[in-house]
C-alpha cells in the first residue's frame, strides 16, 4: 500500500539439509563430548510465524516483528537421550531502503 503505517503477518516453512555431520554431542553425564555422526539428523524442517508493524519514511521502511520459531524434529535421532528445546521466541528489526 501507500500508507506510512502498515501491519502484516508472515509465516515460513524451511526444509533443511545438513551437509557435514562432524560435530560433537554432549554425553549423558553433561561433562564430556563425543563424536557420533550417526546420531545427527540430516533432514529437518523449521517453521516460523510473525506479526509485524511497518513504518515508511521516504524510501526507508522500518519493520518491527515479534517472532515464534519452531523446529519440527530434534537435531538428533531418537537414539540420542538428551532432548533439546525446539521452540524459540525473538524479535526482528528490519531497516530497508528502496534503491532507485
C-alpha positions in Angstrom: 0.0 0.0 0.0 0.9 3.7 0.0 0.2 4.3 3.7 3.1 5.0 6.1 2.0 2.7 8.8 1.1 -0.9 7.9 0.6 -4.2 9.8 1.1 -7.7 8.5 1.7 -11.3 9.3 4.2 -13.7 7.8 4.9 -17.5 8.0 7.6 -19.7 6.7 8.4 -23.4 6.2 12.0 -24.2 5.6 13.3 -27.7 4.9 17.0 -28.0 5.9 19.7 -30.5 4.9 22.9 -30.8 7.0 26.0 -31.3 4.7 28.6 -32.0 7.3 27.8 -34.1 10.5 31.2 -34.0 12.2 30.0 -32.1 15.3 30.4 -33.2 18.9 27.5 -34.2 21.2 27.4 -33.8 24.9 27.4 -37.1 26.9 24.6 -38.1 29.2 26.6 -37.1 32.3 26.8 -33.5 30.8 30.6 -33.4 31.4 32.2 -34.7 28.2 31.7 -34.6 24.5 31.7 -37.4 21.9 31.7 -37.6 18.1 28.7 -39.7 16.9 27.7 -38.6 13.3 25.1 -41.4 13.1 23.1 -39.7 15.8 22.8 -36.4 13.9 19.7 -36.0 11.7 20.4 -34.8 8.1 17.0 -33.6 7.2 14.8 -31.3 9.2 12.0 -28.7 8.9 11.9 -25.3 10.5 8.8 -23.1 10.7 8.2 -19.6 11.8 5.4 -17.0 12.3 5.5 -13.3 12.9 3.2 -10.3 13.1 4.9 -7.1 12.1 4.4 -3.4 12.1 5.9 -1.4 9.3 6.5 2.4 9.1 7.7 4.1 6.0 9.7 7.4 5.9 10.5 8.4 2.4 12.2 5.5 0.7 13.2 3.9 4.0 11.0 1.3 5.7 11.3 0.1 9.3 9.7 -3.1 10.5 9.4 -4.5 14.0 8.1 -8.0 14.5 7.9 -10.5 17.4 8.7 -14.0 16.1 7.9 -17.5 17.0 10.2 -20.2 15.5 9.8 -24.0 15.8 12.0 -26.9 14.6 9.7 -29.8 13.8 12.2 -32.6 14.6 15.1 -32.8 17.0 18.6 -32.2 15.6 19.4 -35.7 16.7 17.9 -39.1 16.1 15.6 -40.8 18.6 18.5 -42.9 20.0 20.2 -39.8 21.5 18.8 -39.5 25.0 19.2 -35.7 25.6 16.3 -33.6 24.4 16.6 -30.1 23.1 14.2 -27.1 23.1 12.6 -26.9 19.7 10.8 -23.6 20.3 12.3 -20.1 20.1 10.9 -16.7 20.6 12.5 -13.5 19.4 12.1 -10.1 17.8 13.2 -8.9 14.4 14.1 -5.3 13.5 14.4 -4.6 9.8 15.5 -1.4 8.1 15.3 -1.4 4.3 15.8 1.3 1.7 14.5 1.4 -1.8 17.2 1.9 -4.4 16.1 3.9 -7.5 
